[in-house]
Amino acid sequence: MPDRIRLDGKVAVVTGAAGVIGAATTRLLAERGARIVAVDRKAQELQAAIKELPASAQALGLTADVTDEDEVAGYVRAAVDKFGAIDVFYNNAGIEGDIAPIPKYSLATFRRVLDVNVVGVFLGLKHVLPVMLKQNKGSIINTASIAGLIGSPDIAVYSASKHAVIGLTKSAALECSTTGVRVNCVCPGMIDSRMLSAIIEGRNPGNAPVPSERIVERIPARRLGLAAEVASVVAFLASDEASYVSGSAYTVDGGRTAG
């Protein structure tokens, strides 16, 4: 059966492209025919991610800080200058911040997490939406988290930021409801990644590593998710197969939030 989830010729901008999920998604979008604009503030890791793309991929790597409005406007302008459009925007950059209870959480880190996870997403929307609205077409996918759907100890600030991303997603979708622009978000659960490892280690400082069976016992699927599994959902939302999908928060969590 032919693959219907094709993105041939579409221009896809991906922020946080050097991270585990960002790199996996960038690679899958390129494999499905998209032209790539990969954005990350870590230049060396970004170049490594771009080298993993198919040899035939058309790709532009841009170093930018998603919290800096001039730099966000810059990567949007560079994408349009290079490829003439933005068809897909994976608004993905994010950080976990400190792993600590609220009374011990520093105000500086609180502001940093919201700056990256909320302001960064907002600025991406602010500058990409005018491009897509002018085209009267486009798909935006924000990265939220199951932490944006439920509470979780020691990551209250991260959780608050991801609740905000879901709110931004739904509001933006309504603002675009009479246009050809769709806005959705993905809510990854426990994905095998650096971020998950940092959260687990932060909750168990100085202790022996938590056995894998304890980590997955709360997941109905009884395993961690893979970055590629998040990427597959993003690719679907980016495609014309999701033409009637907007304002949704897609969980990719092995059933973790089903109960």
Backbone as CSV, one residue per row, in Angstrom:
resi,resn,N_x,N_y,N_z,CA_x,CA_y,CA_z,C_x,C_y,C_z
1,MET,0.845,-1.194,0.000,0.000,0.000,0.000,0.881,1.245,0.000
2,PRO,0.647,2.186,-0.897,1.492,3.390,-0.936,1.310,4.240,0.312
3,ASP,2.384,4.930,0.693,2.345,5.812,1.856,1.559,7.068,1.504
4,ARG,0.435,7.286,2.168,-0.406,8.451,1.883,0.060,9.678,2.646
5,ILE,0.900,9.483,3.644,1.352,10.620,4.444,2.594,11.216,3.797
6,ARG,2.394,11.868,2.670,3.497,12.461,1.937,3.508,13.975,2.133
7,LEU,4.706,14.553,2.059,4.876,15.990,2.239,5.710,16.566,1.101
8,ASP,5.611,15.959,-0.053,6.459,16.334,-1.184,6.351,17.820,-1.509
9,GLY,7.505,18.486,-1.487,7.573,19.896,-1.852,7.202,20.870,-0.757
10,LYS,6.629,20.388,0.334,6.244,21.292,1.417,7.489,21.803,2.129
11,VAL,7.389,23.014,2.650,8.485,23.627,3.413,8.155,23.491,4.894
12,ALA,9.017,22.805,5.624,8.786,22.550,7.046,9.862,23.218,7.892
13,VAL,9.432,24.077,8.799,10.336,24.720,9.759,10.211,23.971,11.081
14,VAL,11.330,23.559,11.645,11.345,22.794,12.894,12.264,23.492,13.884
15,THR,11.739,23.903,15.038,12.592,24.446,16.088,12.958,23.331,17.071
16,GLY,14.020,23.549,17.819,14.510,22.476,18.682,14.928,21.277,17.853
17,ALA,15.453,21.543,16.657,15.722,20.488,15.684,16.899,19.595,16.067
18,ALA,17.697,20.018,17.027,18.849,19.212,17.432,18.517,18.257,18.567
19,GLY,17.348,18.410,19.192,16.947,17.512,20.263,16.506,16.163,19.729
20,VAL,16.238,15.234,20.639,15.889,13.870,20.236,14.617,13.849,19.393
21,ILE,13.562,14.485,19.882,12.304,14.488,19.136,12.409,15.383,17.910
22,GLY,13.036,16.537,18.046,13.191,17.439,16.913,13.967,16.811,15.775
23,ALA,15.057,16.121,16.092,15.877,15.495,15.057,15.132,14.352,14.384
24,ALA,14.420,13.549,15.177,13.662,12.431,14.604,12.566,12.945,13.686
25,THR,11.920,14.034,14.080,10.842,14.595,13.265,11.387,15.230,11.994
26,THR,12.465,15.973,12.119,13.085,16.591,10.950,13.458,15.522,9.926
27,ARG,14.017,14.431,10.416,14.426,13.335,9.531,13.212,12.706,8.828
28,LEU,12.136,12.467,9.576,10.953,11.852,8.975,10.286,12.785,7.971
29,LEU,10.181,14.064,8.295,9.581,15.017,7.362,10.385,15.068,6.059
30,ALA,11.715,15.030,6.189,12.565,15.033,4.996,12.382,13.752,4.196
31,GLU,12.293,12.624,4.879,12.086,11.338,4.193,10.773,11.328,3.415
32,ARG,9.798,12.096,3.907,8.495,12.138,3.244,8.382,13.282,2.237
33,GLY,9.509,13.878,1.911,9.557,14.806,0.799,9.582,16.282,1.134
34,ALA,9.566,16.640,2.431,9.551,18.060,2.800,10.935,18.683,2.643
35,ARG,10.918,19.960,2.307,12.131,20.775,2.355,12.231,21.330,3.772
36,ILE,13.419,21.303,4.350,13.590,21.501,5.791,14.302,22.800,6.122
37,VAL,13.756,23.517,7.115,14.469,24.609,7.773,14.599,24.190,9.240
38,ALA,15.798,23.790,9.627,16.058,23.276,10.972,16.644,24.387,11.838
39,VAL,16.014,24.620,12.995,16.391,25.734,13.869,16.748,25.205,15.255
40,ASP,17.860,25.653,15.777,18.244,25.311,17.148,19.290,26.319,17.594
41,ARG,19.431,26.517,18.892,20.444,27.451,19.381,21.809,26.783,19.513
42,LYS,21.863,25.441,19.428,23.112,24.696,19.562,23.641,24.368,18.173
43,ALA,24.599,25.159,17.716,25.064,25.061,16.332,25.680,23.706,16.009
44,GLN,26.531,23.192,16.883,27.224,21.939,16.589,26.246,20.779,16.509
45,GLU,25.314,20.695,17.494,24.323,19.625,17.495,23.375,19.751,16.312
46,LEU,23.077,20.988,15.919,22.204,21.218,14.772,22.838,20.676,13.495
47,GLN,24.110,20.962,13.289,24.785,20.469,12.092,24.842,18.946,12.074
48,ALA,25.015,18.343,13.254,25.026,16.881,13.325,23.671,16.312,12.932
49,ALA,22.586,16.971,13.375,21.244,16.515,13.022,20.996,16.647,11.525
50,ILE,21.462,17.724,10.931,21.275,17.935,9.496,22.021,16.876,8.690
51,LYS,23.179,16.450,9.169,23.949,15.414,8.476,23.229,14.077,8.451
52,GLU,22.268,13.892,9.368,21.516,12.638,9.427,20.335,12.623,8.456
53,LEU,20.083,13.731,7.789,18.976,13.794,6.843,19.320,13.019,5.569
54,PRO,18.304,12.581,4.821,18.591,11.894,3.561,19.452,12.751,2.646
55,ALA,20.292,12.098,1.867,21.223,12.825,0.993,20.485,13.723,0.013
56,SER,19.278,13.337,-0.356,18.511,14.106,-1.330,17.764,15.293,-0.729
57,ALA,17.803,15.410,0.597,16.998,16.444,1.265,17.532,17.842,0.977
58,GLN,16.585,18.761,0.772,16.932,20.177,0.704,16.764,20.736,2.116
59,ALA,17.847,21.196,2.714,17.779,21.610,4.112,18.594,22.870,4.365
60,LEU,18.055,23.709,5.224,18.724,24.923,5.675,18.797,24.877,7.191
61,GLY,20.002,24.993,7.745,20.182,25.019,9.190,20.382,26.437,9.677
62,LEU,19.643,26.814,10.719,19.722,28.172,11.249,19.892,28.128,12.765
63,THR,20.893,28.840,13.257,21.081,28.949,14.699,20.285,30.145,15.203
64,ALA,19.392,29.899,16.158,18.549,30.974,16.676,18.054,30.633,18.067
65,ASP,17.800,31.665,18.851,17.221,31.550,20.184,15.737,31.877,20.067
66,VAL,14.890,30.912,20.409,13.447,31.109,20.217,12.853,32.139,21.168
67,THR,13.609,32.576,22.164,13.106,33.590,23.087,13.423,35.008,22.625
68,ASP,14.188,35.133,21.568,14.597,36.434,21.043,13.735,36.753,19.821
69,GLU,12.886,37.775,19.915,11.945,38.037,18.828,12.648,38.368,17.519
70,ASP,13.737,39.086,17.565,14.453,39.406,16.336,14.982,38.136,15.666
71,GLU,15.459,37.193,16.475,15.987,35.949,15.913,14.863,35.062,15.374
72,VAL,13.706,35.078,16.036,12.556,34.332,15.525,12.118,34.922,14.184
73,ALA,11.973,36.254,14.140,11.618,36.903,12.876,12.659,36.586,11.815
74,GLY,13.911,36.446,12.238,14.991,36.147,11.304,14.878,34.764,10.700
75,TYR,14.568,33.736,11.523,14.479,32.399,10.936,13.244,32.259,10.052
76,VAL,12.184,32.972,10.389,10.994,32.959,9.529,11.303,33.617,8.186
77,ARG,11.955,34.761,8.242,12.313,35.487,7.016,13.273,34.661,6.157
78,ALA,14.235,33.999,6.797,15.207,33.190,6.056,14.523,32.008,5.370
79,ALA,13.538,31.410,6.047,12.808,30.287,5.450,12.060,30.725,4.204
80,VAL,11.389,31.870,4.292,10.628,32.385,3.144,11.568,32.817,2.027
81,ASP,12.680,33.467,2.384,13.650,33.890,1.369,14.230,32.688,0.621
82,LYS,14.472,31.599,1.356,15.095,30.416,0.751,14.102,29.614,-0.074
83,PHE,12.911,29.375,0.465,11.981,28.436,-0.165,10.670,29.063,-0.634
84,GLY,10.415,30.313,-0.272,9.233,31.006,-0.773,7.955,30.784,-0.003
85,ALA,7.966,29.939,1.024,6.740,29.633,1.773,7.099,28.927,3.068
86,ILE,6.120,28.799,3.954,6.209,27.904,5.110,4.889,27.139,5.142
87,ASP,4.963,25.840,4.880,3.765,25.002,4.852,3.530,24.277,6.170
88,VAL,4.626,23.958,6.850,4.562,23.217,8.106,5.473,23.910,9.107
89,PHE,4.969,24.099,10.325,5.788,24.680,11.385,5.681,23.781,12.603
90,TYR,6.789,23.100,12.918,6.832,22.288,14.131,7.506,23.122,15.212
91,ASN,6.690,23.724,16.062,7.081,24.685,17.097,7.468,23.888,18.339
92,ASN,8.685,23.392,18.364,9.041,22.275,19.232,10.028,22.588,20.349
93,ALA,10.799,23.663,20.242,11.863,23.919,21.222,11.309,24.019,22.639
94,GLY,12.005,23.396,23.592,11.559,23.456,24.988,12.621,22.924,25.931
95,ILE,12.482,23.260,27.217,13.406,22.795,28.253,12.596,22.313,29.451
96,GLU,13.216,21.467,30.263,12.506,20.950,31.446,12.707,21.823,32.677
97,GLY,13.797,22.584,32.740,14.064,23.397,33.921,14.551,22.563,35.089
98,ASP,14.481,23.116,36.284,14.901,22.386,37.487,13.881,21.309,37.836
99,ILE,14.358,20.291,38.504,13.482,19.240,39.025,13.447,19.433,40.534
100,ALA,12.413,20.111,41.010,12.374,20.500,42.422,10.959,20.871,42.819
101,PRO,10.605,20.697,44.106,9.288,21.136,44.567,9.181,22.662,44.512
102,ILE,7.973,23.162,44.463,7.736,24.593,44.292,8.476,25.453,45.324
103,PRO,8.467,25.116,46.641,9.155,25.992,47.600,10.657,26.134,47.360
104,LYS,11.238,25.169,46.639,12.680,25.208,46.391,13.019,25.669,44.973
105,TYR,12.009,26.065,44.230,12.228,26.422,42.828,12.657,27.879,42.726
106,SER,13.723,28.127,41.982,14.223,29.501,41.862,13.357,30.301,40.893
107,LEU,13.179,31.575,41.205,12.399,32.448,40.333,13.085,32.603,38.976
108,ALA,14.412,32.634,38.984,15.143,32.795,37.727,14.861,31.633,36.784
109,THR,14.869,30.411,37.324,14.604,29.248,36.472,13.141,29.204,36.060
110,PHE,12.247,29.585,36.956,10.826,29.682,36.609,10.639,30.551,35.367
111,ARG,11.271,31.718,35.396,11.137,32.644,34.274,11.804,32.097,33.018
112,ARG,12.911,31.394,33.165,13.606,30.831,32.009,12.751,29.757,31.331
113,VAL,12.129,28.888,32.119,11.287,27.834,31.552,10.106,28.439,30.798
114,LEU,9.454,29.425,31.397,8.331,30.059,30.708,8.801,30.834,29.483
115,ASP,9.993,31.398,29.564,10.518,32.157,28.432,10.711,31.246,27.216
116,VAL,11.312,30.073,27.431,11.545,29.153,26.316,10.253,28.460,25.894
117,ASN,9.552,27.877,26.856,8.432,26.990,26.537,7.149,27.717,26.159
118,VAL,6.966,28.918,26.674,5.731,29.653,26.384,6.007,30.834,25.457
119,VAL,6.934,31.703,25.845,7.244,32.855,24.994,7.797,32.380,23.650
120,GLY,8.643,31.349,23.670,9.195,30.826,22.424,8.119,30.316,21.483
121,VAL,7.146,29.600,22.033,6.027,29.108,21.224,5.185,30.277,20.717
122,PHE,4.911,31.237,21.601,4.137,32.419,21.214,4.809,33.184,20.076
123,LEU,6.114,33.421,20.205,6.825,34.177,19.169,6.818,33.425,17.838
124,GLY,6.964,32.107,17.897,6.882,31.328,16.674,5.536,31.502,15.999
125,LEU,4.462,31.393,16.790,3.116,31.611,16.255,2.975,33.022,15.689
126,LYS,3.449,33.995,16.442,3.301,35.398,16.040,3.914,35.674,14.676
127,HIS,5.060,35.063,14.397,5.767,35.389,13.161,5.486,34.411,12.017
128,VAL,5.109,33.189,12.318,4.789,32.236,11.248,3.356,32.404,10.765
129,LEU,2.441,32.704,11.669,1.039,32.818,11.266,0.808,33.820,10.129
130,PRO,1.401,35.006,10.156,1.166,35.920,9.031,1.573,35.340,7.681
131,VAL,2.643,34.547,7.658,3.078,33.907,6.410,2.018,32.925,5.940
132,MET,1.564,32.085,6.857,0.577,31.068,6.486,-0.777,31.681,6.151
133,LEU,-1.173,32.706,6.881,-2.461,33.345,6.598,-2.444,34.026,5.237
134,LYS,-1.315,34.565,4.861,-1.192,35.170,3.526,-1.322,34.098,2.450
135,GLN,-0.772,32.925,2.722,-0.870,31.798,1.797,-2.268,31.169,1.813
136,ASN,-2.972,31.383,2.958,-4.249,30.724,3.256,-4.102,29.209,3.322
137,LYS,-2.960,28.776,3.824,-2.744,27.348,4.049,-1.545,27.163,4.966
138,GLY,-1.547,26.035,5.662,-0.421,25.714,6.526,-0.851,24.900,7.730
139,SER,0.098,24.181,8.294,-0.148,23.379,9.489,0.907,23.702,10.536
140,ILE,0.452,24.087,11.713,1.339,24.349,12.845,1.121,23.261,13.879
141,ILE,2.206,22.695,14.347,2.144,21.697,15.418,3.057,22.164,16.540
142,ASN,2.492,22.426,17.702,3.262,22.821,18.881,3.580,21.583,19.716
143,THR,4.715,21.579,20.393,5.014,20.491,21.316,4.577,20.880,22.721
144,ALA,3.551,20.190,23.202,3.132,20.327,24.589,3.684,19.112,25.348
145,SER,2.866,18.444,26.136,3.312,17.291,26.918,2.104,16.767,27.671
146,ILE,2.170,15.506,28.103,1.103,15.062,29.009,1.170,15.843,30.319
147,ALA,2.326,16.473,30.594,2.423,17.357,31.762,1.567,18.601,31.590
148,GLY,1.084,18.849,30.366,0.146,19.930,30.130,-1.298,19.507,30.325
149,LEU,-1.500,18.224,30.614,-2.847,17.683,30.819,-3.089,17.254,32.255
150,ILE,-2.017,16.913,32.954,-2.111,16.447,34.340,-1.012,17.120,35.158
151,GLY,-1.135,17.073,36.464,-0.074,17.581,37.326,0.979,16.518,37.561
152,SER,2.149,16.952,37.997,3.225,16.013,38.279,4.183,16.643,39.276
153,PRO,4.561,15.935,40.343,5.438,16.526,41.361,6.827,16.831,40.831
154,ASP,7.391,17.913,41.334,8.763,18.337,41.070,8.977,18.933,39.678
155,ILE,7.940,18.937,38.837,8.058,19.602,37.532,6.854,20.536,37.329
156,ALA,6.450,21.194,38.418,5.264,22.051,38.361,5.412,23.167,37.334
157,VAL,6.603,23.739,37.224,6.804,24.857,36.302,6.773,24.360,34.860
158,TYR,7.427,23.249,34.601,7.347,22.633,33.272,5.889,22.317,32.938
159,SER,5.184,21.746,33.895,3.773,21.421,33.691,2.953,22.666,33.383
160,ALA,3.178,23.735,34.126,2.455,24.987,33.888,2.739,25.512,32.483
161,SER,3.990,25.406,32.051,4.348,25.900,30.720,3.651,25.107,29.632
162,LYS,3.515,23.810,29.833,2.891,22.983,28.808,1.360,23.112,28.825
163,HIS,0.769,23.389,29.984,-0.648,23.768,30.011,-0.850,25.026,29.159
164,ALA,0.088,25.957,29.267,-0.013,27.196,28.495,0.097,26.928,26.996
165,VAL,0.957,25.992,26.608,1.101,25.665,25.183,-0.214,25.118,24.624
166,ILE,-0.893,24.289,25.398,-2.178,23.762,24.931,-3.187,24.895,24.794
167,GLY,-3.189,25.840,25.730,-4.085,26.988,25.632,-3.792,27.846,24.422
168,LEU,-2.512,28.084,24.144,-2.124,28.834,22.952,-2.569,28.109,21.685
169,THR,-2.403,26.797,21.681,-2.783,25.995,20.519,-4.263,26.125,20.213
170,LYS,-5.098,25.928,21.230,-6.543,25.977,21.016,-7.007,27.377,20.613
171,SER,-6.430,28.387,21.233,-6.821,29.760,20.903,-6.390,30.126,19.485
172,ALA,-5.164,29.745,19.116,-4.696,30.028,17.757,-5.537,29.301,16.722
173,ALA,-5.932,28.062,17.035,-6.773,27.300,16.104,-8.094,28.011,15.861
174,LEU,-8.680,28.569,16.912,-9.943,29.291,16.756,-9.744,30.574,15.964
175,GLU,-8.635,31.252,16.183,-8.365,32.470,15.419,-8.213,32.173,13.929
176,CYS,-7.789,30.951,13.600,-7.560,30.578,12.203,-8.705,29.745,11.626
177,SER,-9.804,29.633,12.350,-10.842,28.663,11.992,-11.488,28.897,10.637
178,THR,-11.490,30.121,10.135,-12.106,30.392,8.840,-11.073,30.479,7.723
179,THR,-9.879,30.008,7.992,-8.793,30.058,7.014,-8.351,28.638,6.665
180,GLY,-7.320,28.554,5.847,-6.753,27.257,5.511,-5.606,26.856,6.417
181,VAL,-5.477,27.529,7.553,-4.389,27.247,8.495,-4.919,26.430,9.670
182,ARG,-4.224,25.346,9.991,-4.595,24.488,11.116,-3.519,24.575,12.207
183,VAL,-3.959,24.501,13.473,-3.027,24.550,14.604,-3.380,23.421,15.572
184,ASN,-2.418,22.563,15.849,-2.597,21.449,16.779,-1.361,21.326,17.666
185,CYS,-1.417,20.420,18.615,-0.216,20.140,19.404,-0.114,18.655,19.695
186,VAL,1.092,18.219,19.970,1.343,16.852,20.408,1.721,16.885,21.883
187,CYS,1.297,15.851,22.596,1.564,15.748,24.037,2.313,14.443,24.304
188,PRO,3.633,14.452,24.137,4.394,13.231,24.410,4.323,12.856,25.879
189,GLY,4.365,11.556,26.117,4.457,11.058,27.480,5.907,10.775,27.822
190,MET,6.155,9.600,28.368,7.511,9.234,28.772,8.256,8.692,27.562
191,ILE,9.022,9.585,26.940,9.772,9.256,25.732,11.236,9.033,26.093
192,ASP,11.820,8.001,25.547,13.231,7.701,25.791,14.076,8.858,25.262
193,SER,14.589,9.678,26.174,15.250,10.911,25.771,16.107,11.455,26.899
194,ARG,16.938,12.439,26.552,17.747,13.117,27.563,16.873,13.788,28.605
195,MET,15.761,14.419,28.158,14.898,15.132,29.085,14.295,14.196,30.127
196,LEU,13.817,13.044,29.695,13.253,12.084,30.648,14.315,11.631,31.644
197,SER,15.516,11.364,31.149,16.603,10.950,32.046,16.902,12.032,33.077
198,ALA,16.885,13.296,32.657,17.151,14.406,33.571,16.064,14.497,34.643
199,ILE,14.823,14.292,34.261,13.723,14.342,35.235,13.837,13.205,36.237
200,ILE,14.125,12.001,35.753,14.258,10.845,36.646,15.420,11.043,37.615
201,GLU,16.551,11.496,37.086,17.722,11.722,37.939,17.465,12.851,38.929
202,GLY,16.746,13.889,38.493,16.437,15.002,39.385,15.548,14.612,40.541
203,ARG,14.703,13.616,40.324,13.817,13.137,41.387,14.503,12.146,42.318
204,ASN,15.692,11.669,41.924,16.423,10.680,42.727,17.886,11.087,42.861
205,PRO,18.163,12.299,43.342,19.552,12.770,43.396,20.414,11.920,44.321
206,GLY,21.582,11.518,43.812,22.538,10.785,44.624,22.169,9.345,44.889
207,ASN,21.058,8.865,44.343,20.637,7.488,44.554,21.007,6.614,43.371
208,ALA,20.876,5.310,43.555,21.122,4.375,42.460,20.104,4.616,41.353
209,PRO,20.452,4.322,40.110,19.506,4.503,39.006,18.201,3.761,39.259
210,VAL,17.106,4.397,38.891,15.797,3.776,39.068,15.666,2.620,38.087
211,PRO,15.289,1.418,38.548,15.123,0.284,37.624,14.094,0.598,36.546
212,SER,14.365,0.125,35.348,13.483,0.437,34.223,12.066,-0.049,34.455
213,GLU,11.914,-1.182,35.175,10.562,-1.694,35.394,9.728,-0.759,36.270
214,ARG,10.380,-0.030,37.163,9.652,0.947,37.974,9.229,2.156,37.152
215,ILE,10.043,2.516,36.186,9.727,3.666,35.352,8.497,3.398,34.501
216,VAL,8.410,2.186,33.955,7.341,1.891,32.995,6.101,1.281,33.629
217,GLU,6.116,0.988,34.917,4.974,0.296,35.508,3.706,1.142,35.511
218,ARG,3.843,2.468,35.373,2.669,3.346,35.322,2.186,3.594,33.898
219,ILE,2.855,2.987,32.931,2.483,3.165,31.526,1.744,1.913,31.068
220,PRO,0.493,2.026,30.639,-0.230,0.836,30.195,0.508,0.040,29.119
221,ALA,1.230,0.710,28.225,1.958,0.006,27.170,3.189,-0.726,27.702
222,ARG,3.558,-0.455,28.934,4.683,-1.091,29.615,6.023,-0.907,28.888
223,ARG,6.198,0.255,28.329,7.495,0.608,27.734,7.551,2.109,27.548
224,LEU,8.762,2.615,27.368,8.931,4.015,27.016,8.577,4.224,25.547
225,GLY,8.164,5.442,25.230,7.924,5.785,23.840,9.216,6.137,23.136
226,LEU,9.160,6.142,21.818,10.307,6.492,20.996,10.068,7.833,20.318
227,ALA,11.138,8.576,20.109,11.012,9.865,19.422,10.367,9.688,18.055
228,ALA,10.663,8.587,17.395,10.091,8.324,16.067,8.576,8.205,16.127
229,GLU,8.040,7.768,17.260,6.589,7.626,17.387,5.913,8.986,17.536
230,VAL,6.595,9.921,18.167,6.096,11.299,18.209,6.179,11.899,16.815
231,ALA,7.297,11.658,16.137,7.496,12.193,14.795,6.396,11.744,13.843
232,SER,5.943,10.507,13.976,4.899,9.993,13.088,3.598,10.763,13.244
233,VAL,3.266,11.136,14.474,2.045,11.912,14.704,2.205,13.325,14.145
234,VAL,3.373,13.907,14.333,3.634,15.244,13.784,3.506,15.209,12.260
235,ALA,4.072,14.187,11.639,4.009,14.080,10.179,2.568,13.958,9.692
236,PHE,1.750,13.207,10.420,0.327,13.114,10.062,-0.340,14.481,10.157
237,LEU,-0.132,15.185,11.264,-0.758,16.498,11.444,-0.253,17.501,10.421
238,ALA,0.968,17.320,9.962,1.534,18.216,8.950,0.935,17.974,7.571
239,SER,0.390,16.791,7.356,-0.032,16.378,6.023,-1.475,16.763,5.714
240,ASP,-1.825,16.635,4.443,-3.195,16.906,4.009,-4.170,15.849,4.507
241,GLU,-3.661,14.716,4.982,-4.529,13.688,5.568,-5.203,14.190,6.838
242,ALA,-4.646,15.230,7.457,-5.217,15.810,8.683,-5.951,17.112,8.391
243,SER,-6.519,17.211,7.193,-7.117,18.477,6.739,-8.289,18.949,7.586
244,TYR,-8.925,18.041,8.352,-10.078,18.429,9.183,-9.723,18.415,10.670
245,VAL,-8.429,18.477,10.960,-7.954,18.404,12.350,-7.345,19.737,12.738
246,SER,-7.945,20.409,13.719,-7.386,21.661,14.236,-7.862,21.871,15.662
247,GLY,-7.000,22.440,16.482,-7.336,22.693,17.877,-7.221,21.474,18.766
248,SER,-6.558,20.435,18.296,-6.472,19.178,19.043,-5.130,19.028,19.752
249,ALA,-5.153,18.271,20.841,-3.942,17.923,21.586,-3.806,16.400,21.527
250,TYR,-2.878,15.922,20.704,-2.693,14.494,20.482,-1.714,13.918,21.504
251,THR,-2.198,12.997,22.337,-1.305,12.338,23.285,-0.547,11.209,22.595
252,VAL,0.735,11.116,22.928,1.594,10.034,22.433,2.258,9.472,23.678
253,ASP,1.498,8.669,24.412,1.922,8.345,25.789,1.692,6.901,26.213
254,GLY,1.445,6.008,25.246,1.247,4.603,25.606,0.065,4.372,26.517
255,GLY,-0.900,5.274,26.483,-2.106,5.120,27.317,-1.988,5.714,28.700
256,ARG,-0.897,6.436,28.977,-0.644,6.947,30.338,-1.776,7.824,30.855
257,THR,-2.383,8.638,30.016,-3.446,9.552,30.477,-4.842,9.035,30.164
258,ALA,-4.955,7.780,29.780,-6.272,7.234,29.396,-7.173,7.013,30.600
259,GLY,-6.596,6.732,31.758,-7.399,6.432,32.927,-7.852,7.657,33.687
